[in-house]
Amino acid sequence: MEVKIGVVDSSRELTIISRQSPDEVESLVADALAKTDGRLSLSDEKGRRYIVPSAKISYVEIGPSEPTRVGFGVS
């Protein structure tokens, strides 16, 4: 699934393709935001770990990842 994290003072969002369920990610985000000095820690499908200070999170979008499209066909 795809997780997009908006970061304060950054024009780009952080996009992570994760194997975690939407409920797991939502729980991790809620826990990080509940703490004053919390950190959101997520792993992607290749095993890389991303750590974002909760004070810098502006939004989190959780959704299914779209398959990679190849070619010029209209679908």
N, C-alpha and C positions, 0 to 999 in steps of 0.2 A: 504494500500500500504506500501511497505517497503522502508525505508530511511536508507542508510548507510553513516556514517560520519567518514572520516579519520581524526584523531587528531594528530597534530605535536608532536613529541617526545613520541609517544605511539605505541606499536607494535600491538595493537588491534584496531579494528574499533568499533564505536558505532552503533548498529542496532536498529532501532525504527520501530514498526508497527503502522502506523498512519491512522486516518480516513480522514485526509486532502487530498485534491486533489493534483495531481502533480504540477499544476499551482500555487496553494497556497504555497506549499513548496518551489518551485523555486522562487517565489516572496519574501518569508521570507528570503531565503538564499541570494538573491541579495541585499535586504535591509540591512542585517547584514554586508555583505562584503563591502558595499558602505560607511559605517561609520568607522571612525578610531578606535573607542572604542566600536564597535557594538557587539551585542550578538545574537546568533541564539537561538530562543526559540521554541521548538516543544513539542506537547503533544502526548502520545501514546494512543492506544485504551482503556487502563485501566484508563486513566485520569492522569497518571504521567507526569510531565513536565521535560524536559531536556533543560538545558541552556549551550551553548558552546560559549566561547569568539571567535569572528570572527578571531582574530589573530592566533588562534590555529587550524583552519580548513584547512586541506590540500586538501580534496576533498569531494564532496557530490554525492552519487549515488541514483537516484530516480527511482523506478521501482515497478511493481506489486508484491505483496507478493505471494509466492508459497504456495499452500495448504500443510498441514502436511501429510506426507506419513506414512502409517502404514503397516507393513508386509514386505514380501520378494518378492512380485510380481514385474515383470519387466514391465515398461510402456514406 
